[in-house]
Amino acid sequence: MPTVRKLTEEEVRAIERKTLGTRKATEVEYDRYLADFVPGDYGEVGLYPDEKRLTVRNRLKAAASRHDPPLALVFQRTRGNVLRFRVEAGESRGNGAAAAESAPEAAPKKRGRLAGRTSGAPATNGRGRRRKSAEAV
């Protein structure tokens, strides 16, 4: 006959404790920073000497886009270890296909410097030496 016992609260916590990866933990932290912001608010971030401005800025922008409703951050120029931003309403995260259908159709662009050429001579795509024409020989 098997033995059955009820687990203690500490054992249950040890089993249920799910550790987050470094990236996910960083996302959660930055999401928490922007949780109380609404469009029209201003914010300021004090950076530690070992933090990079661009990294923190990109993480804040990503957190703003994950916010519900999405936010857009407009950063102001600052010096030193301070980032200052204004919070605006972001674009809603809709169906990507629906957004693509509503966008106006753009004419395909011609690529390369010889793409618009209409003469009968073969295009070299700008590589190599130009051929001598029959008249010049």
The first five atom37 places (N, CA, C, CB, O) and aatype in JSON, in Angstrom:
{
  "aatype": [12, 14, 16, 19, 1, 11, 10, 16, 6, 6, 6, 19, 1, 0, 9, 6, 1, 11, 16, 10, 7, 16, 1, 11, 0, 16, 6, 19, 6, 18, 3, 1, 18, 10, 0, 3, 13, 19, 14, 7, 3, 18, 7, 6, 19, 7, 10, 18, 14, 3, 6, 11, 1, 10, 16, 19, 1, 2, 1, 10, 11, 0, 0, 0, 15, 1, 8, 3, 14, 14, 10, 0, 10, 19, 13, 5, 1, 16, 1, 7, 2, 19, 10, 1, 13, 1, 19, 6, 0, 7, 6, 15, 1, 7, 2, 7, 0, 0, 0, 0, 6, 15, 0, 14, 6, 0, 0, 14, 11, 11, 1, 7, 1, 10, 0, 7, 1, 16, 15, 7, 0, 14, 0, 16, 2, 7, 1, 7, 1, 1, 1, 11, 15, 0, 6, 0, 19],
  "atom_mask": [
    [1, 1, 1, 1, 1],
    [1, 1, 1, 1, 1],
    [1, 1, 1, 1, 1],
    [1, 1, 1, 1, 1],
    [1, 1, 1, 1, 1],
    [1, 1, 1, 1, 1],
    [1, 1, 1, 1, 1],
    [1, 1, 1, 1, 1],
    [1, 1, 1, 1, 1],
    [1, 1, 1, 1, 1],
    [1, 1, 1, 1, 1],
    [1, 1, 1, 1, 1],
    [1, 1, 1, 1, 1],
    [1, 1, 1, 1, 1],
    [1, 1, 1, 1, 1],
    [1, 1, 1, 1, 1],
    [1, 1, 1, 1, 1],
    [1, 1, 1, 1, 1],
    [1, 1, 1, 1, 1],
    [1, 1, 1, 1, 1],
    [1, 1, 1, 0, 1],
    [1, 1, 1, 1, 1],
    [1, 1, 1, 1, 1],
    [1, 1, 1, 1, 1],
    [1, 1, 1, 1, 1],
    [1, 1, 1, 1, 1],
    [1, 1, 1, 1, 1],
    [1, 1, 1, 1, 1],
    [1, 1, 1, 1, 1],
    [1, 1, 1, 1, 1],
    [1, 1, 1, 1, 1],
    [1, 1, 1, 1, 1],
    [1, 1, 1, 1, 1],
    [1, 1, 1, 1, 1],
    [1, 1, 1, 1, 1],
    [1, 1, 1, 1, 1],
    [1, 1, 1, 1, 1],
    [1, 1, 1, 1, 1],
    [1, 1, 1, 1, 1],
    [1, 1, 1, 0, 1],
    [1, 1, 1, 1, 1],
    [1, 1, 1, 1, 1],
    [1, 1, 1, 0, 1],
    [1, 1, 1, 1, 1],
    [1, 1, 1, 1, 1],
    [1, 1, 1, 0, 1],
    [1, 1, 1, 1, 1],
    [1, 1, 1, 1, 1],
    [1, 1, 1, 1, 1],
    [1, 1, 1, 1, 1],
    [1, 1, 1, 1, 1],
    [1, 1, 1, 1, 1],
    [1, 1, 1, 1, 1],
    [1, 1, 1, 1, 1],
    [1, 1, 1, 1, 1],
    [1, 1, 1, 1, 1],
    [1, 1, 1, 1, 1],
    [1, 1, 1, 1, 1],
    [1, 1, 1, 1, 1],
    [1, 1, 1, 1, 1],
    [1, 1, 1, 1, 1],
    [1, 1, 1, 1, 1],
    [1, 1, 1, 1, 1],
    [1, 1, 1, 1, 1],
    [1, 1, 1, 1, 1],
    [1, 1, 1, 1, 1],
    [1, 1, 1, 1, 1],
    [1, 1, 1, 1, 1],
    [1, 1, 1, 1, 1],
    [1, 1, 1, 1, 1],
    [1, 1, 1, 1, 1],
    [1, 1, 1, 1, 1],
    [1, 1, 1, 1, 1],
    [1, 1, 1, 1, 1],
    [1, 1, 1, 1, 1],
    [1, 1, 1, 1, 1],
    [1, 1, 1, 1, 1],
    [1, 1, 1, 1, 1],
    [1, 1, 1, 1, 1],
    [1, 1, 1, 0, 1],
    [1, 1, 1, 1, 1],
    [1, 1, 1, 1, 1],
    [1, 1, 1, 1, 1],
    [1, 1, 1, 1, 1],
    [1, 1, 1, 1, 1],
    [1, 1, 1, 1, 1],
    [1, 1, 1, 1, 1],
    [1, 1, 1, 1, 1],
    [1, 1, 1, 1, 1],
    [1, 1, 1, 0, 1],
    [1, 1, 1, 1, 1],
    [1, 1, 1, 1, 1],
    [1, 1, 1, 1, 1],
    [1, 1, 1, 0, 1],
    [1, 1, 1, 1, 1],
    [1, 1, 1, 0, 1],
    [1, 1, 1, 1, 1],
    [1, 1, 1, 1, 1],
    [1, 1, 1, 1, 1],
    [1, 1, 1, 1, 1],
    [1, 1, 1, 1, 1],
    [1, 1, 1, 1, 1],
    [1, 1, 1, 1, 1],
    [1, 1, 1, 1, 1],
    [1, 1, 1, 1, 1],
    [1, 1, 1, 1, 1],
    [1, 1, 1, 1, 1],
    [1, 1, 1, 1, 1],
    [1, 1, 1, 1, 1],
    [1, 1, 1, 1, 1],
    [1, 1, 1, 1, 1],
    [1, 1, 1, 0, 1],
    [1, 1, 1, 1, 1],
    [1, 1, 1, 1, 1],
    [1, 1, 1, 1, 1],
    [1, 1, 1, 0, 1],
    [1, 1, 1, 1, 1],
    [1, 1, 1, 1, 1],
    [1, 1, 1, 1, 1],
    [1, 1, 1, 0, 1],
    [1, 1, 1, 1, 1],
    [1, 1, 1, 1, 1],
    [1, 1, 1, 1, 1],
    [1, 1, 1, 1, 1],
    [1, 1, 1, 1, 1],
    [1, 1, 1, 0, 1],
    [1, 1, 1, 1, 1],
    [1, 1, 1, 0, 1],
    [1, 1, 1, 1, 1],
    [1, 1, 1, 1, 1],
    [1, 1, 1, 1, 1],
    [1, 1, 1, 1, 1],
    [1, 1, 1, 1, 1],
    [1, 1, 1, 1, 1],
    [1, 1, 1, 1, 1],
    [1, 1, 1, 1, 1],
    [1, 1, 1, 1, 1]
  ],
  "atom_positions": [
    [[0.85, -1.17, 0.0], [0.0, 0.0, 0.0], [0.9, 1.24, 0.0], [-0.96, 0.0, 1.22], [1.86, 1.29, 0.77]],
    [[0.6, 2.27, -0.86], [1.44, 3.47, -0.9], [1.21, 4.34, 0.33], [1.15, 4.28, -2.16], [0.18, 4.28, 0.99]],
    [[2.22, 5.14, 0.62], [2.07, 6.09, 1.73], [1.76, 7.46, 1.14], [3.36, 6.14, 2.63], [2.39, 7.88, 0.17]],
    [[0.81, 8.14, 1.71], [0.37, 9.45, 1.24], [0.52, 10.44, 2.38], [-1.1, 9.41, 0.73], [0.18, 10.15, 3.52]],
    [[1.04, 11.61, 2.05], [1.14, 12.66, 3.06], [0.88, 14.0, 2.41], [2.52, 12.65, 3.75], [1.08, 14.16, 1.2]],
    [[0.44, 14.93, 3.16], [0.19, 16.27, 2.68], [1.48, 17.07, 2.78], [-0.96, 16.95, 3.49], [2.19, 17.01, 3.78]],
    [[1.79, 17.83, 1.71], [3.01, 18.63, 1.7], [2.84, 19.88, 2.56], [3.39, 19.02, 0.27], [1.75, 20.43, 2.68]],
    [[3.93, 20.31, 3.14], [3.9, 21.54, 3.94], [3.89, 22.74, 3.01], [5.11, 21.61, 4.93], [4.17, 22.61, 1.81]],
    [[3.57, 23.91, 3.56], [3.54, 25.13, 2.76], [4.9, 25.44, 2.15], [3.07, 26.31, 3.61], [4.98, 25.91, 1.01]],
    [[5.97, 25.18, 2.88], [7.32, 25.43, 2.36], [7.62, 24.52, 1.17], [8.37, 25.23, 3.46], [8.22, 24.97, 0.19]],
    [[7.22, 23.27, 1.24], [7.45, 22.34, 0.14], [6.64, 22.74, -1.1], [7.09, 20.91, 0.56], [7.11, 22.62, -2.23]],
    [[5.41, 23.22, -0.87], [4.58, 23.66, -1.99], [5.19, 24.88, -2.66], [3.15, 23.98, -1.51], [5.23, 24.95, -3.89]],
    [[5.68, 25.84, -1.88], [6.32, 27.03, -2.44], [7.55, 26.67, -3.25], [6.7, 27.99, -1.33], [7.81, 27.26, -4.3]],
    [[8.31, 25.69, -2.77], [9.52, 25.27, -3.5], [9.14, 24.63, -4.84], [10.34, 24.27, -2.65], [9.85, 24.81, -5.82]],
    [[8.05, 23.9, -4.88], [7.61, 23.25, -6.11], [7.04, 24.28, -7.07], [6.57, 22.17, -5.81], [7.34, 24.25, -8.27]],
    [[6.21, 25.2, -6.57], [5.52, 26.17, -7.43], [6.38, 27.34, -7.82], [4.29, 26.67, -6.74], [6.03, 28.08, -8.75]],
    [[7.5, 27.54, -7.14], [8.35, 28.67, -7.45], [8.93, 28.48, -8.85], [9.49, 28.83, -6.39], [9.73, 27.58, -9.1]],
    [[8.5, 29.34, -9.73], [9.0, 29.29, -11.09], [9.92, 30.49, -11.26], [7.83, 29.28, -12.14], [9.5, 31.63, -11.1]],
    [[11.13, 30.22, -11.59], [12.07, 31.31, -11.76], [11.95, 31.86, -13.17], [13.51, 30.86, -11.47], [11.78, 31.12, -14.14]],
    [[12.05, 33.16, -13.27], [12.01, 33.82, -14.56], [13.42, 33.89, -15.13], [11.39, 35.24, -14.44], [14.4, 33.97, -14.4]],
    [[13.5, 33.85, -16.44], [14.78, 34.07, -17.1], [15.17, 35.52, -16.96], [0.0, 0.0, 0.0], [14.37, 36.36, -16.55]],
    [[16.4, 35.82, -17.28], [16.9, 37.19, -17.14], [16.12, 38.17, -18.0], [18.38, 37.25, -17.5], [15.76, 39.26, -17.54]],
    [[15.86, 37.79, -19.25], [15.12, 38.69, -20.15], [13.7, 38.94, -19.66], [15.08, 38.12, -21.56], [13.24, 40.08, -19.65]],
    [[13.03, 37.89, -19.26], [11.64, 38.02, -18.8], [11.59, 38.84, -17.52], [11.0, 36.63, -18.58], [10.69, 39.66, -17.33]],
    [[12.56, 38.62, -16.62], [12.59, 39.39, -15.38], [12.8, 40.88, -15.68], [13.71, 38.87, -14.46], [12.22, 41.73, -15.01]],
    [[13.64, 41.18, -16.67], [13.87, 42.58, -17.05], [12.6, 43.18, -17.63], [15.03, 42.68, -18.06], [12.27, 44.33, -17.32]],
    [[11.89, 42.41, -18.47], [10.62, 42.9, -19.04], [9.62, 43.22, -17.94], [10.03, 41.85, -20.0], [8.99, 44.28, -17.96]],
    [[9.49, 42.33, -16.99], [8.54, 42.54, -15.88], [8.92, 43.78, -15.08], [8.51, 41.3, -14.96], [8.05, 44.55, -14.68]],
    [[10.22, 43.97, -14.85], [10.68, 45.13, -14.09], [10.34, 46.43, -14.81], [12.2, 45.04, -13.85], [9.83, 47.37, -14.19]],
    [[10.61, 46.51, -16.1], [10.32, 47.73, -16.86], [8.81, 47.94, -17.04], [11.01, 47.67, -18.23], [8.34, 49.07, -17.06]],
    [[8.05, 46.84, -17.18], [6.6, 46.97, -17.24], [6.07, 47.57, -15.94], [5.94, 45.58, -17.5], [5.14, 48.38, -15.96]],
    [[6.66, 47.19, -14.83], [6.24, 47.72, -13.54], [6.55, 49.2, -13.42], [6.92, 46.95, -12.4], [5.79, 49.96, -12.82]],
    [[7.69, 49.63, -14.02], [8.05, 51.05, -13.98], [6.98, 51.91, -14.66], [9.4, 51.28, -14.65], [6.66, 52.99, -14.17]],
    [[6.43, 51.43, -15.77], [5.49, 52.23, -16.55], [4.02, 51.94, -16.22], [5.71, 51.98, -18.02], [3.13, 52.48, -16.88]],
    [[3.76, 51.13, -15.23], [2.39, 50.72, -14.92], [1.49, 51.9, -14.58], [2.4, 49.74, -13.78], [0.31, 51.89, -14.93]],
    [[1.99, 52.91, -13.9], [1.16, 54.02, -13.43], [1.1, 55.2, -14.4], [1.67, 54.5, -12.1], [0.41, 56.18, -14.13]],
    [[1.82, 55.13, -15.51], [1.86, 56.24, -16.45], [0.65, 56.23, -17.38], [3.14, 56.21, -17.26], [0.18, 55.17, -17.81]],
    [[0.15, 57.42, -17.68], [-0.95, 57.61, -18.63], [-0.51, 58.7, -19.6], [-2.31, 57.99, -17.89], [0.4, 59.47, -19.29]],
    [[-1.14, 58.78, -20.78], [-0.77, 59.84, -21.72], [-0.86, 61.22, -21.08], [-1.67, 59.78, -22.95], [-1.82, 61.55, -20.39]],
    [[0.17, 62.03, -21.33], [0.23, 63.37, -20.75], [1.2, 63.46, -19.59], [0.0, 0.0, 0.0], [1.6, 64.55, -19.21]],
    [[1.59, 62.32, -19.01], [2.54, 62.32, -17.9], [3.96, 62.49, -18.42], [2.41, 61.01, -17.09], [4.25, 62.22, -19.59]],
    [[4.84, 62.94, -17.53], [6.27, 63.04, -17.82], [7.0, 62.12, -16.86], [6.78, 64.51, -17.7], [6.54, 61.88, -15.74]],
    [[8.12, 61.61, -17.3], [8.91, 60.74, -16.44], [10.38, 61.05, -16.56], [0.0, 0.0, 0.0], [10.83, 61.64, -17.54]],
    [[11.13, 60.64, -15.55], [12.56, 60.85, -15.53], [13.22, 59.6, -14.98], [12.94, 62.1, -14.69], [12.76, 59.02, -13.99]],
    [[14.3, 59.19, -15.62], [15.02, 57.98, -15.22], [16.44, 58.38, -14.86], [15.02, 56.91, -16.35], [17.14, 59.02, -15.64]],
    [[16.84, 58.0, -13.66], [18.22, 58.21, -13.24], [19.02, 56.95, -13.52], [0.0, 0.0, 0.0], [18.66, 55.86, -13.06]],
    [[20.08, 57.08, -14.28], [20.88, 55.93, -14.68], [22.06, 55.73, -13.74], [21.38, 56.1, -16.1], [22.65, 56.69, -13.25]],
    [[22.4, 54.47, -13.5], [23.62, 54.14, -12.78], [24.79, 54.28, -13.76], [23.55, 52.7, -12.17], [24.58, 54.2, -14.97]],
    [[25.99, 54.47, -13.26], [27.13, 54.66, -14.17], [27.37, 53.49, -15.13], [28.39, 54.89, -13.35], [27.89, 53.7, -16.23]],
    [[27.0, 52.28, -14.75], [27.25, 51.13, -15.62], [26.11, 50.86, -16.61], [27.49, 49.9, -14.78], [26.21, 49.92, -17.4]],
    [[25.04, 51.66, -16.58], [23.93, 51.46, -17.51], [24.12, 52.32, -18.75], [22.59, 51.8, -16.82], [24.66, 53.42, -18.7]],
    [[23.65, 51.78, -19.87], [23.75, 52.5, -21.14], [22.42, 53.17, -21.43], [24.14, 51.55, -22.29], [21.36, 52.57, -21.28]],
    [[22.49, 54.43, -21.83], [21.29, 55.22, -22.12], [20.42, 54.54, -23.17], [21.67, 56.64, -22.59], [19.2, 54.42, -23.0]],
    [[21.04, 54.1, -24.26], [20.3, 53.51, -25.36], [19.58, 52.23, -24.94], [21.24, 53.23, -26.52], [18.44, 51.99, -25.35]],
    [[20.23, 51.41, -24.14], [19.61, 50.17, -23.68], [18.39, 50.45, -22.82], [20.62, 49.33, -22.89], [17.33, 49.86, -23.03]],
    [[18.53, 51.36, -21.88], [17.4, 51.7, -21.0], [16.27, 52.33, -21.81], [17.85, 52.68, -19.87], [15.1, 52.02, -21.59]],
    [[16.62, 53.18, -22.74], [15.61, 53.82, -23.59], [14.84, 52.78, -24.41], [16.27, 54.85, -24.53], [13.62, 52.83, -24.48]],
    [[15.55, 51.84, -25.01], [14.89, 50.8, -25.8], [14.02, 49.9, -24.94], [15.93, 49.96, -26.52], [12.94, 49.48, -25.37]],
    [[14.46, 49.59, -23.73], [13.66, 48.77, -22.83], [12.39, 49.49, -22.4], [14.47, 48.38, -21.59], [11.32, 48.88, -22.29]],
    [[12.5, 50.8, -22.17], [11.32, 51.59, -21.81], [10.33, 51.65, -22.98], [11.74, 53.02, -21.39], [9.12, 51.53, -22.78]],
    [[10.85, 51.84, -24.19], [9.97, 51.87, -25.36], [9.25, 50.53, -25.55], [10.78, 52.23, -26.63], [8.06, 50.5, -25.86]],
    [[9.97, 49.44, -25.36], [9.35, 48.12, -25.49], [8.28, 47.92, -24.43], [10.42, 47.01, -25.39], [7.22, 47.38, -24.72]],
    [[8.55, 48.35, -23.2], [7.55, 48.23, -22.14], [6.33, 49.09, -22.44], [8.17, 48.64, -20.78], [5.2, 48.69, -22.15]],
    [[6.55, 50.26, -23.03], [5.43, 51.15, -23.38], [4.56, 50.5, -24.45], [5.95, 52.52, -23.87], [3.33, 50.64, -24.42]],
    [[5.17, 49.81, -25.39], [4.37, 49.17, -26.44], [3.62, 47.96, -25.91], [5.27, 48.74, -27.6], [2.59, 47.59, -26.47]],
    [[4.11, 47.33, -24.84], [3.4, 46.2, -24.22], [2.29, 46.66, -23.28], [4.38, 45.31, -23.46], [1.41, 45.87, -22.93]],
    [[2.32, 47.92, -22.87], [1.35, 48.47, -21.93], [-0.05, 48.36, -22.52], [1.69, 49.94, -21.59], [-0.21, 48.39, -23.74]],
    [[-1.05, 48.25, -21.67], [-2.43, 48.18, -22.15], [-3.19, 49.38, -21.61], [-3.13, 46.85, -21.73], [-3.39, 49.42, -20.4]],
    [[-3.62, 50.34, -22.39], [-3.43, 50.52, -23.82], [-1.99, 50.92, -24.12], [-4.39, 51.58, -24.37], [-1.3, 51.44, -23.24]],
    [[-1.53, 50.67, -25.34], [-0.13, 50.97, -25.68], [0.2, 52.45, -25.51], [0.17, 50.54, -27.1], [-0.63, 53.33, -25.77]],
    [[1.41, 52.7, -25.09], [1.89, 54.07, -24.91], [3.04, 54.32, -25.88], [2.34, 54.32, -23.44], [3.66, 53.39, -26.38]],
    [[3.32, 55.58, -26.12], [4.48, 55.99, -26.9], [5.27, 56.96, -26.04], [4.08, 56.64, -28.28], [4.71, 57.87, -25.44]],
    [[6.57, 56.77, -25.99], [7.43, 57.64, -25.21], [8.2, 58.56, -26.14], [8.39, 56.82, -24.32], [8.8, 58.11, -27.12]],
    [[8.18, 59.86, -25.83], [8.93, 60.85, -26.59], [10.04, 61.34, -25.66], [8.0, 62.03, -27.1], [9.78, 62.01, -24.66]],
    [[11.27, 61.01, -26.02], [12.4, 61.36, -25.17], [12.91, 62.75, -25.51], [13.53, 60.33, -25.32], [12.94, 63.16, -26.67]],
    [[13.3, 63.46, -24.46], [13.85, 64.8, -24.62], [15.37, 64.72, -24.48], [13.25, 65.79, -23.57], [15.9, 63.81, -23.84]],
    [[16.04, 65.66, -25.09], [17.5, 65.68, -24.98], [17.91, 66.08, -23.57], [18.13, 66.64, -26.02], [17.43, 67.07, -23.02]],
    [[18.8, 65.29, -23.01], [19.32, 65.58, -21.67], [20.8, 65.23, -21.65], [18.54, 64.79, -20.58], [21.3, 64.52, -22.52]],
    [[21.48, 65.75, -20.66], [22.88, 65.42, -20.45], [23.03, 64.69, -19.14], [23.76, 66.69, -20.47], [22.17, 64.77, -18.26]],
    [[24.12, 63.99, -19.03], [24.4, 63.3, -17.78], [23.68, 61.96, -17.72], [0.0, 0.0, 0.0], [23.36, 61.35, -18.74]],
    [[23.44, 61.53, -16.51], [22.84, 60.22, -16.29], [21.34, 60.32, -16.05], [23.5, 59.53, -15.11], [20.8, 59.7, -15.13]],
    [[20.66, 61.11, -16.88], [19.21, 61.3, -16.74], [18.54, 61.14, -18.1], [18.89, 62.69, -16.12], [19.01, 61.69, -19.09]],
    [[17.46, 60.4, -18.13], [16.59, 60.32, -19.31], [15.26, 60.94, -18.93], [16.41, 58.83, -19.81], [14.7, 60.61, -17.89]],
    [[14.74, 61.82, -19.76], [13.45, 62.46, -19.49], [12.55, 62.18, -20.69], [13.61, 64.0, -19.24], [12.98, 62.27, -21.84]],
    [[11.29, 61.83, -20.4], [10.37, 61.5, -21.49], [8.96, 61.98, -21.2], [10.37, 60.01, -21.73], [8.59, 62.21, -20.05]],
    [[8.19, 62.12, -22.28], [6.77, 62.46, -22.2], [6.0, 61.25, -22.7], [6.42, 63.76, -23.04], [6.41, 60.6, -23.66]],
    [[4.9, 60.94, -22.04], [4.09, 59.78, -22.41], [2.94, 60.24, -23.29], [3.56, 59.04, -21.14], [2.22, 61.17, -22.95]],
    [[2.78, 59.57, -24.43], [1.68, 59.84, -25.34], [0.93, 58.55, -25.61], [2.19, 60.46, -26.66], [1.42, 57.47, -25.31]],
    [[-0.25, 58.68, -26.18], [-1.03, 57.49, -26.54], [-0.35, 56.83, -27.73], [-2.51, 57.86, -26.87], [0.0, 57.5, -28.7]],
    [[-0.16, 55.53, -27.65], [0.47, 54.79, -28.74], [-0.57, 54.24, -29.69], [0.0, 0.0, 0.0], [-1.77, 54.33, -29.45]],
    [[-0.08, 53.67, -30.77], [-0.98, 53.05, -31.74], [-1.48, 51.73, -31.17], [-0.27, 52.83, -33.11], [-0.73, 51.0, -30.53]],
    [[-2.75, 51.45, -31.4], [-3.31, 50.22, -30.87], [-2.76, 49.04, -31.63], [-4.84, 50.24, -30.94], [-2.48, 49.12, -32.83]],
    [[-2.6, 47.94, -30.92], [-2.09, 46.73, -31.53], [-3.23, 45.96, -32.16], [-1.34, 45.85, -30.49], [-3.89, 45.17, -31.49]],
    [[-3.47, 46.2, -33.41], [-4.56, 45.53, -34.11], [-4.02, 44.38, -34.93], [0.0, 0.0, 0.0], [-2.85, 44.0, -34.8]],
    [[-4.87, 43.84, -35.78], [-4.48, 42.77, -36.67], [-3.56, 43.35, -37.73], [-5.73, 42.09, -37.31], [-3.93, 44.31, -38.41]],
    [[-2.37, 42.8, -37.89], [-1.4, 43.3, -38.84], [-1.89, 43.23, -40.27], [0.0, 0.0, 0.0], [-1.58, 44.11, -41.07]],
    [[-2.67, 42.19, -40.61], [-3.17, 42.05, -41.97], [-4.19, 43.14, -42.28], [-3.8, 40.65, -42.17], [-4.21, 43.67, -43.39]],
    [[-5.02, 43.48, -41.32], [-6.03, 44.52, -41.53], [-5.35, 45.87, -41.73], [-7.01, 44.58, -40.34], [-5.8, 46.67, -42.55]],
    [[-4.28, 46.11, -41.0], [-3.56, 47.38, -41.15], [-2.88, 47.45, -42.52], [-2.51, 47.55, -40.03], [-2.82, 48.52, -43.12]],
    [[-2.38, 46.33, -43.0], [-1.72, 46.3, -44.3], [-2.73, 46.52, -45.43], [-0.99, 44.98, -44.5], [-2.4, 47.14, -46.44]],
    [[-3.95, 46.01, -45.26], [-4.97, 46.18, -46.28], [-5.43, 47.63, -46.38], [-6.16, 45.29, -45.99], [-5.74, 48.1, -47.48]],
    [[-5.47, 48.33, -45.27], [-5.96, 49.7, -45.27], [-4.89, 50.68, -45.76], [-6.44, 50.09, -43.88], [-5.21, 51.82, -46.11]],
    [[-3.63, 50.26, -45.78], [-2.55, 51.15, -46.23], [-2.62, 51.3, -47.74], [-1.16, 50.6, -45.8], [-2.91, 50.34, -48.45]],
    [[-2.35, 52.5, -48.24], [-2.38, 52.7, -49.7], [-1.26, 51.9, -50.36], [-2.24, 54.2, -50.05], [-0.18, 51.73, -49.81]],
    [[-1.56, 51.41, -51.56], [-0.59, 50.6, -52.29], [0.46, 51.51, -52.91], [-1.29, 49.75, -53.37], [0.13, 52.48, -53.58]],
    [[1.71, 51.19, -52.68], [2.8, 51.98, -53.23], [3.32, 51.32, -54.49], [3.94, 52.16, -52.19], [3.32, 50.09, -54.6]],
    [[3.75, 52.13, -55.43], [4.31, 51.59, -56.67], [5.66, 50.95, -56.36], [4.46, 52.71, -57.76], [6.41, 51.45, -55.53]],
    [[5.97, 49.82, -57.03], [7.26, 49.18, -56.75], [8.4, 50.09, -57.18], [7.35, 47.81, -57.46], [8.33, 50.75, -58.22]],
    [[9.44, 50.11, -56.38], [10.58, 50.96, -56.66], [11.54, 50.22, -57.59], [11.29, 51.39, -55.36], [11.71, 49.01, -57.5]],
    [[12.16, 50.99, -58.48], [13.19, 50.43, -59.33], [14.5, 50.53, -58.58], [13.27, 51.16, -60.71], [14.84, 51.58, -58.04]],
    [[15.22, 49.43, -58.54], [16.45, 49.4, -57.78], [17.66, 49.46, -58.7], [16.51, 48.15, -56.92], [17.6, 49.0, -59.84]],
    [[18.7, 50.01, -58.23], [19.95, 50.07, -58.96], [20.03, 51.32, -59.82], [0.0, 0.0, 0.0], [19.02, 51.95, -60.12]],
    [[21.24, 51.65, -60.22], [21.39, 52.89, -60.99], [21.03, 52.72, -62.45], [22.81, 53.39, -60.88], [20.83, 53.71, -63.15]],
    [[20.93, 51.48, -62.94], [20.6, 51.25, -64.34], [19.19, 50.68, -64.51], [21.6, 50.31, -64.95], [18.84, 50.24, -65.6]],
    [[18.4, 50.7, -63.47], [17.08, 50.07, -63.52], [16.13, 50.78, -64.46], [16.48, 50.03, -62.13], [15.26, 50.12, -65.04]],
    [[16.24, 52.08, -64.65], [15.33, 52.83, -65.5], [15.78, 52.9, -66.95], [0.0, 0.0, 0.0], [15.17, 53.6, -67.75]],
    [[16.81, 52.19, -67.28], [17.41, 52.25, -68.61], [16.51, 51.61, -69.65], [18.77, 51.56, -68.61], [15.96, 50.53, -69.41]],
    [[16.35, 52.25, -70.79], [15.45, 51.74, -71.83], [16.17, 51.38, -73.11], [14.38, 52.75, -72.12], [15.53, 50.85, -74.03]],
    [[17.46, 51.63, -73.22], [18.16, 51.3, -74.46], [18.33, 49.8, -74.6], [19.53, 52.0, -74.52], [18.13, 49.05, -73.64]],
    [[18.71, 49.36, -75.79], [18.82, 47.94, -76.07], [20.08, 47.31, -75.51], [0.0, 0.0, 0.0], [20.19, 46.08, -75.53]],
    [[21.03, 48.08, -75.0], [22.27, 47.52, -74.48], [21.99, 46.77, -73.18], [23.31, 48.63, -74.25], [21.17, 47.2, -72.38]],
    [[22.69, 45.66, -72.98], [22.45, 44.88, -71.75], [22.89, 45.66, -70.51], [23.18, 43.54, -71.81], [23.89, 46.38, -70.54]],
    [[22.16, 45.5, -69.45], [22.49, 46.18, -68.2], [23.6, 45.41, -67.51], [21.24, 46.29, -67.27], [23.59, 44.18, -67.47]],
    [[24.55, 46.12, -66.97], [25.65, 45.48, -66.27], [25.51, 45.6, -64.76], [26.97, 46.08, -66.7], [26.35, 45.11, -64.01]],
    [[24.45, 46.24, -64.33], [24.21, 46.45, -62.9], [25.35, 47.2, -62.23], [24.0, 45.13, -62.2], [25.57, 47.08, -61.03]],
    [[26.08, 48.01, -63.05], [27.13, 48.84, -62.47], [28.41, 48.09, -62.17], [0.0, 0.0, 0.0], [29.32, 48.66, -61.58]],
    [[28.5, 46.83, -62.56], [29.7, 46.06, -62.28], [30.6, 46.02, -63.51], [29.34, 44.63, -61.82], [30.11, 45.93, -64.64]],
    [[31.85, 46.08, -63.31], [32.81, 45.91, -64.39], [32.93, 47.13, -65.28], [0.0, 0.0, 0.0], [32.39, 48.2, -65.0]],
    [[33.65, 46.93, -66.34], [33.94, 47.99, -67.28], [32.85, 48.04, -68.35], [35.33, 47.8, -67.92], [32.36, 46.99, -68.77]],
    [[32.48, 49.24, -68.8], [31.45, 49.37, -69.82], [31.98, 48.86, -71.15], [30.99, 50.84, -69.94], [33.17, 48.97, -71.47]],
    [[31.05, 48.3, -71.93], [31.42, 47.81, -73.26], [31.57, 48.97, -74.22], [30.37, 46.83, -73.78], [30.89, 49.99, -74.1]],
    [[32.46, 48.81, -75.16], [32.62, 49.81, -76.2], [31.48, 49.62, -77.2], [34.02, 49.7, -76.9], [31.13, 48.49, -77.54]],
    [[30.92, 50.7, -77.66], [29.84, 50.58, -78.64], [30.44, 50.26, -80.0], [29.0, 51.9, -78.7], [31.64, 50.44, -80.22]],
    [[29.6, 49.77, -80.92], [30.06, 49.37, -82.25], [30.56, 50.57, -83.03], [28.93, 48.67, -83.02], [31.46, 50.43, -83.86]],
    [[30.01, 51.77, -82.79], [30.43, 52.97, -83.51], [31.84, 53.39, -83.11], [29.45, 54.1, -83.25], [32.57, 53.92, -83.95]],
    [[32.23, 53.17, -81.9], [33.53, 53.64, -81.41], [34.66, 52.75, -81.88], [33.53, 53.71, -79.9], [35.81, 53.19, -81.84]],
    [[34.41, 51.54, -82.33], [35.47, 50.62, -82.71], [36.01, 50.89, -84.05], [35.0, 49.23, -82.67], [36.92, 50.2, -84.51]]
  ]
}
